[in-house]
């Protein structure tokens, strides 16, 4: 059972977390700029084997609603956590950061992510390293500022075959939300894998038109055949 507790406050934001619910509050306006609901798990490759981990046990976080990243206004979430049922007497906390930027098109985009791990004695976690983002981040998470982002399964890839998966994620960045939960009437942009294909409606229409034309052709041929049969009958009389 996951247990998460946010205790760290930074100058520009306050982050609190309960299980799979994270939010960042602007300390000036008391509005939430980041809200994320998800079931997050990870996998790190150690000695050629995939070793899973979870965000468990006393997760703490720091964040900012008015950060800067590559000349863009940014919202930042940093999660410090014990990957298994550990505590401060057994291991140092791991850390994962998510940086959202505001684009010139007035969209919110997840621009960068980073994972820092530490050794845990007596476990399979024997890697102390900083795993940076792998691959293009341009469309990993993208939505209008006025809408949220939703996906059934979002994978963030890091170096050395390390991944973090957000299952059933609903997220908002650059929000001005009163409270700490996603509004019930929030509109979402779906990730590509969950977006209905535009061609899915074209195929039934094409097939229907073809069948309709085939029926019309058969009826016309039938009427022509009957007309010829009657004409031949009259001629014989």
TIMARSE-937200 format. One line per field, with one value per residue: residue number from 0; residue in one letter; z, y, x of N, C-alpha, C, O in turn. Coordinates in steps of 0.05 Angstrom, whole numbers, plus 5000, padded with zeros to 4 digits. Example, Ala and Ser with C-alpha at 12.3 -4.5 7.8 and 13.67 -1.06 7.14 Angstrom:
2
k: (0|1) .
r: (A|S) .
n_w: (5156|5142) .
n_v: (4886|4955) .
n_u: (5264|5257) .
ca_w: (5156|5143) .
ca_v: (4910|4979) .
ca_u: (5246|5273) .
c_w: (5156|5157) .
c_v: (4934|5001) .
c_u: (5264|5258) .
o_w: (5169|5161) .
o_v: (4934|5023) .
o_u: (5285|5268) .
END
This chain:
237
k: (0|1|2|3|4|5|6|7|8|9|10|11|12|13|14|15|16|17|18|19|20|21|22|23|24|25|26|27|28|29|30|31|32|33|34|35|36|37|38|39|40|41|42|43|44|45|46|47|48|49|50|51|52|53|54|55|56|57|58|59|60|61|62|63|64|65|66|67|68|69|70|71|72|73|74|75|76|77|78|79|80|81|82|83|84|85|86|87|88|89|90|91|92|93|94|95|96|97|98|99|100|101|102|103|104|105|106|107|108|109|110|111|112|113|114|115|116|117|118|119|120|121|122|123|124|125|126|127|128|129|130|131|132|133|134|135|136|137|138|139|140|141|142|143|144|145|146|147|148|149|150|151|152|153|154|155|156|157|158|159|160|161|162|163|164|165|166|167|168|169|170|171|172|173|174|175|176|177|178|179|180|181|182|183|184|185|186|187|188|189|190|191|192|193|194|195|196|197|198|199|200|201|202|203|204|205|206|207|208|209|210|211|212|213|214|215|216|217|218|219|220|221|222|223|224|225|226|227|228|229|230|231|232|233|234|235|236) .
r: (X|X|X|X|X|X|X|X|X|X|X|X|X|X|X|X|X|X|X|X|X|X|X|X|X|X|X|X|X|X|X|X|X|X|X|X|X|X|X|X|X|X|X|X|X|X|X|X|X|X|X|X|X|X|X|X|X|X|X|X|X|X|X|X|X|X|X|X|X|X|X|X|X|X|X|X|X|X|X|X|X|X|X|X|X|X|X|X|X|X|X|X|X|X|X|X|X|X|X|X|X|X|X|X|X|X|X|X|X|X|X|X|X|X|X|X|X|X|X|X|X|X|X|X|X|X|X|X|X|X|X|X|X|X|X|X|X|X|X|X|X|X|X|X|X|X|X|X|X|X|X|X|X|X|X|X|X|X|X|X|X|X|X|X|X|X|X|X|X|X|X|X|X|X|X|X|X|X|X|X|X|X|X|X|X|X|X|X|X|X|X|X|X|X|X|X|X|X|X|X|X|X|X|X|X|X|X|X|X|X|X|X|X|X|X|X|X|X|X|X|X|X|X|X|X|X|X|X|X|X|X|X|X|X|X|X|X) .
n_w: (5000|4981|5011|5018|5033|5035|5054|5045|5033|4984|4961|4919|4915|4940|4953|4957|4971|4964|4964|4899|4882|4865|4877|4862|4894|4883|4922|4927|4903|4922|4889|4851|4808|4785|4778|4787|4776|4783|4774|4788|4766|4761|4724|4726|4695|4718|4719|4671|4680|4687|4738|4778|4809|4857|4874|4936|5007|5046|5009|4990|4966|4923|4890|4837|4814|4782|4750|4706|4642|4591|4568|4572|4607|4664|4699|4754|4782|4833|4858|4915|4939|4971|4939|4952|5008|5046|5093|5123|5153|5125|5071|5022|4995|4930|4871|4827|4774|4740|4687|4662|4607|4581|4518|4457|4430|4468|4496|4542|4557|4571|4581|4601|4639|4696|4733|4794|4827|4885|4920|4953|5007|5012|4974|4906|4885|4866|4842|4835|4807|4757|4717|4656|4612|4555|4486|4444|4472|4455|4444|4486|4532|4521|4518|4513|4549|4574|4582|4607|4608|4588|4593|4581|4590|4601|4582|4606|4582|4603|4605|4594|4590|4627|4654|4670|4685|4678|4695|4674|4675|4693|4682|4697|4680|4692|4713|4742|4789|4838|4898|4907|4874|4812|4772|4765|4717|4682|4619|4574|4535|4497|4496|4438|4432|4455|4427|4385|4321|4262|4215|4226|4221|4168|4139|4150|4123|4070|4058|4065|4025|3980|3984|3980|3928|3900|3910|3884|3832|3823|3827|3783|3741|3746|3735|3682|3659|3667|3636|3585|3581|3581|3534|3495|3502|3484|3431|3410|3412) .
n_v: (4976|5042|5100|5167|5230|5299|5346|5388|5456|5505|5569|5589|5556|5506|5438|5381|5314|5256|5190|5173|5224|5286|5354|5423|5483|5552|5598|5651|5663|5621|5584|5523|5504|5459|5395|5327|5264|5197|5129|5113|5077|5047|5024|5000|4985|4938|4907|4882|4865|4879|4917|4929|4988|5027|5088|5099|5104|5156|5201|5261|5329|5383|5445|5493|5546|5587|5579|5577|5553|5540|5592|5594|5603|5563|5507|5467|5403|5365|5302|5269|5207|5142|5083|5032|4997|5029|5070|5131|5109|5068|5080|5130|5180|5174|5215|5249|5293|5335|5378|5427|5468|5532|5542|5581|5578|5579|5532|5477|5439|5380|5385|5365|5313|5278|5231|5211|5164|5122|5078|5020|4984|4913|4902|4896|4945|4975|5017|5080|5137|5189|5194|5219|5250|5212|5213|5250|5302|5332|5321|5290|5301|5342|5398|5444|5507|5517|5469|5401|5344|5276|5206|5136|5107|5129|5132|5151|5157|5143|5148|5089|5047|5057|5068|5105|5096|5124|5106|5113|5171|5236|5303|5371|5431|5496|5515|5551|5537|5534|5503|5434|5392|5360|5394|5374|5387|5392|5397|5353|5339|5283|5234|5212|5155|5144|5174|5174|5146|5185|5161|5119|5127|5135|5088|5054|5087|5088|5033|5027|5061|5034|4985|5005|5026|4978|4951|4985|4979|4925|4926|4960|4928|4885|4909|4925|4874|4852|4887|4876|4823|4827|4857|4821|4783|4809|4816|4763|4751) .
n_u: (5017|5012|5040|5039|5067|5070|5117|5151|5161|5170|5195|5163|5119|5074|5072|5032|5015|4977|4976|4966|4960|4980|4995|5009|5013|5005|5037|5026|4976|4946|4924|4920|4972|4993|4965|4963|4938|4949|4972|5033|5090|5155|5214|5278|5340|5384|5445|5432|5380|5310|5287|5233|5203|5167|5131|5136|5122|5130|5135|5164|5163|5185|5172|5156|5115|5129|5176|5234|5252|5295|5285|5231|5169|5158|5129|5145|5154|5180|5193|5211|5228|5222|5238|5219|5191|5222|5259|5287|5329|5348|5359|5377|5333|5304|5297|5253|5241|5194|5184|5144|5129|5107|5084|5094|5046|5008|5002|5009|5066|5102|5167|5216|5247|5274|5312|5339|5377|5394|5439|5413|5422|5425|5385|5360|5370|5422|5446|5473|5458|5446|5393|5378|5330|5308|5302|5255|5218|5176|5121|5105|5072|5021|4978|4923|4927|4880|4857|4861|4906|4901|4912|4913|4958|5021|5087|5150|5214|5280|5352|5393|5355|5313|5249|5190|5124|5061|5000|4933|4932|4915|4925|4943|4975|5001|4954|4899|4870|4821|4827|4849|4839|4822|4776|4707|4683|4724|4756|4791|4849|4863|4915|4952|4946|4898|4862|4807|4811|4811|4801|4769|4714|4709|4717|4669|4632|4649|4645|4589|4570|4588|4561|4509|4509|4518|4470|4434|4452|4440|4383|4371|4390|4356|4306|4314|4320|4269|4239|4258|4243|4187|4180|4198|4159|4112|4127|4127|4073) .
ca_w: (5000|4980|5031|5009|5050|5025|5077|5038|5020|4972|4961|4900|4913|4961|4941|4975|4956|4978|4946|4871|4876|4871|4867|4868|4899|4882|4949|4926|4897|4935|4869|4842|4781|4775|4792|4773|4787|4767|4788|4776|4772|4746|4719|4722|4687|4735|4711|4649|4687|4693|4767|4781|4833|4860|4889|4961|5033|5053|4987|4994|4940|4921|4864|4833|4794|4765|4743|4678|4629|4564|4561|4574|4634|4670|4724|4761|4804|4841|4877|4929|4949|4975|4918|4963|5036|5061|5107|5124|5166|5107|5044|5014|4977|4902|4863|4799|4767|4716|4680|4642|4597|4567|4491|4444|4421|4492|4504|4563|4546|4588|4566|4610|4663|4706|4755|4809|4844|4904|4929|4976|5016|5016|4954|4879|4877|4871|4822|4843|4782|4749|4692|4642|4591|4530|4465|4440|4491|4444|4445|4507|4545|4510|4518|4515|4576|4585|4585|4619|4592|4599|4578|4595|4597|4591|4589|4603|4579|4612|4595|4605|4590|4651|4647|4691|4672|4692|4686|4678|4684|4687|4691|4690|4687|4688|4720|4763|4800|4866|4910|4901|4859|4785|4771|4752|4689|4667|4592|4571|4509|4500|4483|4412|4433|4464|4410|4364|4294|4244|4192|4235|4211|4139|4129|4148|4103|4044|4054|4062|3998|3961|3985|3969|3899|3890|3911|3863|3806|3820|3821|3756|3723|3748|3721|3653|3651|3666|3613|3561|3580|3572|3505|3479|3503|3466|3403|3403|3407) .
ca_v: (5000|5067|5121|5190|5253|5322|5363|5408|5480|5523|5598|5596|5537|5486|5413|5361|5289|5234|5166|5179|5251|5307|5381|5445|5508|5578|5608|5678|5663|5598|5567|5501|5506|5432|5374|5302|5240|5174|5106|5114|5056|5050|5001|5008|4961|4933|4883|4870|4857|4901|4916|4949|5003|5043|5112|5090|5110|5183|5218|5290|5342|5411|5453|5521|5554|5608|5572|5584|5531|5547|5617|5591|5601|5534|5496|5445|5385|5347|5282|5254|5184|5116|5066|5009|5002|5037|5096|5145|5094|5047|5089|5158|5182|5179|5240|5251|5319|5339|5406|5435|5495|5545|5547|5606|5573|5579|5505|5467|5416|5368|5389|5351|5296|5269|5212|5207|5140|5117|5050|5011|4959|4889|4900|4897|4973|4979|5037|5108|5151|5209|5186|5241|5244|5200|5217|5276|5307|5353|5314|5271|5310|5369|5405|5473|5517|5518|5442|5382|5322|5250|5183|5110|5097|5147|5122|5169|5141|5155|5134|5062|5030|5062|5080|5110|5094|5136|5093|5129|5197|5261|5323|5399|5449|5525|5519|5571|5522|5537|5476|5417|5369|5367|5401|5354|5395|5397|5385|5341|5330|5256|5227|5200|5127|5143|5191|5158|5151|5199|5143|5098|5133|5136|5061|5046|5104|5078|5007|5031|5072|5013|4966|5019|5027|4951|4945|5001|4967|4900|4934|4970|4906|4870|4923|4923|4847|4848|4903|4861|4799|4835|4865|4796|4769|4823|4811|4736|4750) .
ca_u: (5000|5028|5034|5054|5064|5086|5124|5170|5150|5190|5187|5142|5098|5071|5064|5022|5010|4964|4978|4973|4949|5000|4987|5027|4997|5019|5036|5016|4947|4934|4912|4937|4981|4997|4950|4967|4926|4959|4985|5059|5109|5180|5231|5306|5355|5408|5459|5418|5353|5291|5279|5211|5201|5142|5134|5124|5133|5139|5144|5164|5166|5189|5163|5152|5096|5140|5203|5242|5266|5302|5272|5202|5157|5156|5119|5163|5147|5202|5184|5232|5213|5235|5227|5205|5184|5246|5257|5312|5350|5357|5367|5372|5311|5307|5284|5244|5231|5179|5184|5125|5134|5085|5093|5084|5019|4992|4998|5026|5080|5122|5192|5240|5244|5300|5310|5364|5374|5416|5441|5397|5436|5409|5364|5369|5376|5451|5455|5472|5462|5427|5382|5366|5310|5317|5283|5242|5197|5158|5093|5100|5048|5016|4949|4918|4929|4853|4848|4880|4916|4892|4922|4910|4985|5042|5114|5172|5239|5305|5376|5399|5330|5298|5224|5169|5098|5038|4975|4908|4940|4901|4944|4940|4997|4994|4926|4891|4848|4815|4826|4871|4830|4814|4747|4690|4676|4749|4759|4817|4859|4872|4940|4947|4938|4870|4846|4794|4823|4793|4794|4751|4687|4710|4714|4641|4618|4657|4632|4561|4565|4593|4538|4485|4512|4514|4441|4421|4459|4425|4355|4369|4393|4331|4284|4320|4315|4240|4229|4265|4226|4160|4181|4200|4132|4094|4135|4119|4044) .
c_w: (5000|5001|5024|5026|5040|5049|5070|5024|5008|4968|4942|4899|4937|4948|4962|4959|4974|4959|4918|4863|4885|4861|4877|4871|4897|4909|4950|4923|4911|4915|4861|4813|4769|4792|4775|4789|4770|4786|4775|4785|4755|4742|4712|4715|4703|4727|4690|4655|4694|4722|4771|4808|4833|4876|4916|4985|5036|5030|4995|4968|4943|4893|4861|4811|4775|4760|4714|4667|4600|4553|4560|4603|4640|4697|4730|4785|4809|4863|4889|4944|4954|4955|4928|4992|5052|5077|5109|5137|5147|5080|5041|4994|4948|4895|4833|4795|4741|4711|4657|4633|4582|4539|4480|4434|4444|4500|4528|4553|4567|4572|4575|4635|4670|4730|4768|4828|4863|4911|4953|4985|5020|4996|4927|4869|4884|4851|4834|4819|4777|4720|4679|4621|4567|4510|4464|4459|4480|4447|4467|4523|4535|4509|4519|4545|4590|4589|4598|4599|4605|4581|4594|4604|4584|4601|4585|4603|4588|4600|4608|4609|4616|4642|4672|4676|4690|4680|4693|4689|4675|4699|4681|4698|4679|4694|4740|4776|4830|4878|4900|4885|4831|4784|4756|4723|4673|4640|4588|4541|4513|4486|4457|4413|4441|4447|4388|4336|4276|4220|4200|4225|4181|4127|4128|4127|4075|4038|4050|4035|3977|3960|3974|3939|3887|3889|3888|3836|3802|3813|3792|3736|3723|3733|3690|3643|3648|3642|3587|3558|3571|3543|3487|3479|3485|3437|3394|3398|3380) .
c_v: (5025|5086|5145|5214|5275|5340|5386|5432|5496|5551|5603|5577|5519|5461|5394|5337|5269|5211|5175|5207|5272|5334|5402|5470|5532|5592|5637|5679|5641|5581|5545|5505|5479|5413|5349|5279|5217|5152|5103|5090|5060|5024|5011|4983|4960|4906|4867|4861|4881|4897|4938|4964|5019|5068|5107|5102|5138|5198|5247|5304|5372|5420|5483|5526|5575|5603|5581|5560|5538|5570|5615|5592|5571|5530|5471|5429|5367|5328|5268|5231|5160|5096|5041|5016|5007|5063|5108|5130|5073|5056|5119|5159|5185|5204|5239|5279|5319|5369|5411|5463|5505|5553|5573|5603|5572|5551|5498|5441|5406|5368|5373|5335|5284|5251|5208|5184|5138|5087|5045|4984|4936|4886|4899|4925|4980|4999|5065|5125|5172|5202|5210|5232|5232|5204|5245|5279|5325|5346|5293|5277|5339|5374|5435|5482|5516|5490|5425|5361|5295|5228|5158|5100|5115|5137|5145|5152|5157|5139|5107|5045|5033|5077|5086|5111|5106|5123|5110|5156|5218|5283|5351|5414|5477|5530|5541|5560|5527|5509|5460|5392|5378|5372|5379|5361|5401|5383|5375|5336|5302|5252|5212|5171|5124|5160|5174|5166|5164|5182|5122|5102|5132|5108|5051|5062|5094|5051|5009|5042|5051|4993|4979|5020|4999|4944|4960|4988|4941|4906|4943|4947|4888|4882|4922|4895|4842|4863|4888|4836|4805|4842|4841|4781|4782|4817|4784|4734|4764) .
c_u: (5018|5020|5052|5047|5082|5092|5142|5157|5174|5178|5164|5119|5097|5060|5055|5014|4997|4962|4985|4962|4970|4990|5007|5010|5015|5015|5025|4986|4932|4918|4931|4945|4986|4980|4954|4955|4936|4968|5012|5077|5133|5194|5259|5322|5381|5420|5444|5389|5336|5282|5257|5214|5175|5148|5120|5138|5145|5151|5143|5170|5171|5181|5162|5132|5106|5170|5209|5258|5270|5285|5242|5193|5152|5143|5136|5153|5171|5191|5209|5218|5232|5223|5212|5197|5209|5240|5285|5335|5362|5368|5363|5349|5320|5292|5277|5233|5216|5178|5165|5131|5109|5096|5082|5056|4999|4984|5017|5039|5101|5148|5215|5232|5271|5295|5337|5359|5398|5416|5423|5409|5416|5386|5377|5377|5405|5462|5451|5478|5441|5418|5368|5346|5322|5295|5271|5219|5174|5129|5087|5075|5043|4986|4947|4920|4902|4842|4869|4889|4908|4902|4919|4937|5006|5069|5134|5198|5263|5328|5378|5373|5314|5272|5207|5143|5076|5013|4951|4914|4921|4918|4937|4965|4989|4964|4923|4867|4845|4812|4849|4863|4822|4784|4731|4684|4701|4748|4787|4823|4871|4899|4933|4936|4908|4852|4834|4805|4802|4785|4774|4723|4686|4705|4685|4626|4624|4644|4602|4554|4568|4570|4513|4486|4508|4485|4427|4427|4443|4395|4352|4371|4368|4309|4289|4314|4285|4229|4234|4248|4198|4159|4182|4173|4112|4100|4126|4089|4038) .
o_w: (5016|5009|5025|5034|5038|5062|5087|5004|5021|4973|4948|4883|4952|4932|4983|4936|4997|4939|4914|4840|4909|4840|4898|4853|4908|4918|4971|4937|4912|4923|4863|4796|4744|4817|4751|4813|4746|4810|4754|4809|4735|4756|4695|4728|4703|4729|4690|4638|4706|4729|4768|4827|4813|4890|4919|4984|5028|5031|5005|4950|4962|4874|4880|4791|4754|4764|4701|4681|4585|4532|4550|4621|4623|4716|4711|4805|4790|4884|4874|4959|4944|4955|4914|4999|5070|5074|5098|5134|5153|5068|5056|4978|4943|4911|4817|4811|4722|4729|4635|4649|4573|4538|4491|4429|4441|4510|4532|4541|4579|4553|4559|4650|4653|4746|4754|4844|4859|4908|4970|4970|5030|4999|4923|4848|4906|4844|4841|4810|4791|4702|4689|4615|4558|4515|4482|4462|4495|4452|4466|4526|4541|4502|4524|4563|4614|4600|4601|4576|4629|4556|4619|4625|4560|4625|4563|4621|4582|4586|4629|4629|4625|4626|4693|4656|4713|4657|4716|4710|4652|4722|4659|4720|4660|4681|4753|4775|4845|4868|4885|4883|4827|4794|4737|4706|4652|4638|4598|4525|4531|4466|4453|4397|4435|4452|4374|4330|4275|4208|4183|4220|4169|4107|4107|4113|4059|4016|4033|4022|3957|3939|3960|3926|3865|3870|3875|3818|3779|3797|3779|3716|3702|3718|3675|3621|3629|3628|3570|3536|3554|3529|3467|3460|3471|3420|3371|3381|3373) .
o_v: (5028|5089|5143|5218|5271|5350|5403|5427|5499|5555|5620|5580|5517|5462|5391|5339|5265|5212|5184|5211|5274|5336|5399|5478|5533|5597|5646|5693|5642|5566|5548|5509|5475|5414|5349|5276|5217|5156|5090|5085|5075|5004|5028|4962|4978|4886|4843|4850|4900|4877|4961|4954|5024|5070|5111|5110|5142|5207|5256|5292|5384|5404|5497|5511|5581|5621|5592|5549|5540|5569|5633|5584|5557|5546|5455|5441|5354|5337|5257|5235|5159|5093|5030|5040|4991|5075|5097|5137|5061|5043|5131|5140|5198|5214|5230|5288|5305|5384|5401|5480|5490|5568|5586|5623|5563|5546|5512|5424|5422|5354|5367|5341|5280|5256|5202|5184|5150|5073|5061|4964|4940|4868|4900|4928|4990|4998|5073|5127|5173|5203|5220|5208|5239|5199|5261|5261|5333|5364|5280|5259|5357|5356|5449|5466|5513|5487|5433|5361|5293|5230|5158|5086|5116|5133|5156|5136|5180|5119|5101|5031|5014|5095|5072|5125|5099|5129|5121|5164|5219|5283|5354|5410|5481|5547|5550|5571|5523|5493|5469|5373|5402|5356|5367|5343|5414|5359|5388|5330|5299|5265|5202|5164|5104|5160|5160|5190|5156|5187|5108|5083|5129|5105|5042|5051|5091|5046|4996|5033|5050|4986|4966|5015|4997|4931|4948|4987|4936|4893|4936|4946|4878|4869|4919|4892|4829|4853|4886|4829|4791|4836|4840|4769|4768|4814|4781|4718|4765) .
o_u: (5036|4997|5076|5024|5106|5073|5148|5142|5194|5154|5147|5101|5116|5041|5067|5008|5006|4947|5007|4957|4976|4977|5019|4995|5037|4993|5016|4972|4907|4901|4956|4928|4984|4980|4950|4961|4932|4972|5014|5078|5133|5189|5262|5319|5397|5407|5442|5376|5345|5270|5263|5226|5163|5169|5096|5161|5168|5174|5122|5182|5163|5183|5167|5131|5094|5187|5192|5275|5250|5273|5229|5208|5141|5144|5141|5145|5181|5182|5225|5199|5254|5198|5195|5198|5216|5219|5304|5358|5383|5384|5347|5345|5340|5276|5292|5216|5224|5171|5168|5138|5092|5115|5064|5042|4977|4962|5037|5026|5115|5151|5233|5214|5288|5277|5357|5341|5419|5396|5420|5407|5394|5369|5401|5388|5410|5486|5429|5501|5420|5434|5348|5345|5344|5271|5276|5203|5156|5113|5066|5058|5058|4970|4966|4914|4900|4820|4892|4881|4909|4901|4923|4939|5008|5073|5136|5203|5266|5324|5366|5371|5303|5272|5210|5140|5074|5005|4949|4904|4913|4925|4925|4975|4973|4952|4942|4845|4864|4796|4867|4879|4815|4769|4742|4680|4699|4740|4806|4806|4888|4904|4911|4919|4896|4827|4848|4808|4779|4764|4763|4708|4665|4690|4676|4608|4606|4634|4591|4534|4553|4560|4497|4465|4496|4475|4410|4410|4434|4384|4333|4356|4360|4294|4270|4303|4276|4211|4217|4239|4187|4140|4168|4166|4097|4082|4118|4080|4015) .
END
